[in-house]
Amino acid sequence: MEIKSFAKVNIFLKIVDKTPTHHILASRFAKVNSLFDTISFEKKDSNEFELYGNFDCDTTQNTIFKAYLELVKNSPKAQDFFREFRICVEKKIPQFAGLGGGSSNAAAILSFVNKYLDLQIERSKLANMAKNIGADVPYFVYDYKSANVGGIGENVEEFLEDELSFEIITPDIKCDTKAVFKQFRESGQIYPKDLASILFAQTSKQIVENYEPLWANDLLAPACKLYPQLHEYLQDGWFFSGSGSSFFRIK
């Protein structure tokens, strides 16, 4: 058995508020159909949780492991799946690149195990579980082609538009998301929340036609300050995804 775990890009990303611990965002997420990890499930003999893949973190910090914990906590029956199968991930989505690979992996596991075991966890509850794993995970649970995303990632509303095709460049630069947000907190400007609705109403193609990359993503300037080598990738028509380091354009 195997499933696909797709990447995303942020067409725009504006910080509209902040609390002592979080940044409140307004963003358009779009699915990248041409870039995905492949997750396969293999029968095993041991009862231990087993995860294999080229990851840059310990297993206990991996989003798939966190998805496993959420599933077992909400439905003990889920333990049966992880006793029977080991999880193997063929990584194609670059890590630390703003493409949501880890979040996508977690959502794929939540959704697949729920369906495979017929746990009958409603999508809204699955998304609520997802927000305990990471800010981008609820979007992937809903599996929308495009969506307006708010709050700290938990508010996801489908945005209907033509299917998009992307070209993506990922420099060999690993952007630390926490560091980029911290840099924004020190020097970035909050975008007026009431103006976010104007962006939410525009198509993704209109966004990339009407706005400059440095304006469209509030995290690009702080990322460039932390990682000056990003400047060489600042080209007309290429937009920054998430906290980086990937740039994309719509084909």
N, C-alpha and C positions, 0 to 999 in steps of 0.2 A: 504494500500500500504506500502511496505517496501523494503529497499535496503540494501546491505552489503557494508561496508566501511572497506577495508583491510589494514593491517599493512604492513610495509616494514622493511628491514634491510639494513644497509650499509655494503656490502662485504669488501670494503676498503674505506677509506676517507683520502685524502691527501690535505693539504692546500698548494696551489701553488703560492699564491700572497695575498697581503692585501692592502686595501686602508684605509684612515683615518676612514671610517665607516663600511667597510665590509671585510670579508675574502673570497677569491676566492678559490673554491674547485675543486677537481677532485674526483669523487666517482662512485661506482657501487651501484645502488639501486636494490633491488630484492623484489618482492611481496611475502608476507607470506599468502598463501591461507588458512592456518589453524587458523588464528587469525583475527577476524574482529569485528567491532561494527555493530549493527543493527539499522538502522534509519527508523522509521515509520512515516507516515503522517496521522493525524486524523482530521476529519472535526471539525470546530469550529464556534462559533457565532460572536465573536468579530473581529474587523478589526486590532487589535494589533498583532505585531510579538510575537509569543509564542514559547519558546524553553524549553524542559524539559530533564533532564539527570543529572547524577552524575558528574558534572564538578568542577574543582578547580579554576574557575575564574568567574567574573561577566559576564552576558550575553553580554554586549557591547564589551567585550574583547574576546569573543568566536569566533573561526574561522568560525563557521556556520553563525553567525550574520554578520561577515565581508563578507562572500560569498553572503548573502542576499543583503547587500549594493551594492556590485559590480554588481549583476544581475539587480537591480532596476536602477542603474546609467546607465547601458548600454542598458537596455530594460525596459522601464516603465511598459510594460505589465506584467513583472514578479511579480509586486506588487499583481496582482490578485491571484497568487498561495499562497502567504503568508497571504493574507486576508482569504483565504478559509481553509487553513490547519495549524495546529500546528505541530511542529517537536518534536519527542520524540526519544531520543537516548539511547539505551541499551549499555553501555560501557563495552567492554571486553578488549580493548587494554589499557594497563596501561599508565597513564599519566606521563610526565617527565621521559620517559624511552628510548628515542631514536628510537621509533618505528613508529613515524609519525601519531599518532592517530588523532590529531586535524587537521593536514594538509589533511589527508585522508577524514575526515568528510566534510571539506570545498569543496574539489574537487568533492565528491559524490553529494553534493547539487548543485554545479554549473552544473554538467553534467546531473543530473536527471531533474532539472527544465527546462534546455534548451531543453531537449528531450520531456518532458511532455507537455510543452506549444508550442512546435515547434517554438522556437525563432530563429532557424536557425543561431545560432552563431557558426562559424567555430571553429574547435578544436584549431587551432593556436591562435585565438583571445581569446578563453576561457582560454588557458594557459597564455596568456598575462595578463588577468584579475587575474588569479590565483597568479601570482608573486607579486601582490599588497597585497595579504593576508599573504603569508609566503613563505619561501625559498623552502620548499619541495612540495608545493601544485601543481606546474606545472607537476611534475612527476606523481602524482596521476591522474591528468586530462587526461594524455595520456594513463594511465592504461596499461603500458607495464609490462610484467612479469619480465624483467630485462632491465636496461637502464644505459648507461654511462651519468653521470650528471656533468655539469661544470658551471662555472661562480658563481653566488650566488644561483644557483638552477634552473635558467631559461633555460639553455641549456640542452635539454634532447634528447638523441639519443637512439633508441631501440637497445638492444644487444640481438642477437638471440643465445639461448643456451637451453639445456634440462631444463625442468621444475624442480625446486628445492623444496626440502622439508626441513623444519627447526625444530630444537628443540631450545626452548628459555627459558632462566632463567632471571627473572627480580627481583633483590634484592629490598627490601623495602627501597630504597634510591632514593630520588627525586633530580635528577641532574638539576641544573639551567643552561640552555643552554648559556645564556649571560655570566654567571660567568666562565663557562668552556672555552669559546672562549676568554674571557679576560685573563684568565690564560695562554692560548696558546700564545696570543700576547706578554705576558711578558717573556715567557721562551721557546716557541716552535721554531722549525726550519722550514723554508719554503722549500718545496719539489720542485726540478727543474721541471718547467712546461713542458719542452720538453721530460721528462721521463714519463710523465703521459700517453702518447700514448702507452707505453709498457704495462702498467697496463690495459688500455682500451681494448687491443687486447686479453687479457687472459680471459679464462672462470672463472666463480666464483669458481668452484672446483679447478682450477689451483691456484687461488689466495690463498685459504685457505691451500693448500698443500705446496705452495712455500714460504710463508711469515709467520712471527710470529705476534701474535695479537698486541703486542705493536708497531710494525712497521706498520702494516696495517692501523691502525686508529690513526691519529695524535692527536686526542682528548682524547685518553685513558690515556696518561701520565698526562696531566693537570687535568683530571677528578679524577684520583687517588690521586693527590696532594691535591685537594679540599675535596675529600671524601675518606679518607684512608681505610675505611671499604670495598671499592671495591677490595682491594688487595686479600681478601680471595676468590674472585671469579675468579682470574686469574689462569686458568687451561689450559693445553695443548689442543689445538683444539677448544677452545672457544673464539670467536671473539666479539669485542665490537661494538655496533651499534650506530651510530650518536654521540651525546654528552652524551649518556648513560641514564639510568643505565643498560640496558639489554645486556646480553651476548647470543650468538647463536652459533650453529654449524649446518653444513649441514648433514642431516641423510644419 
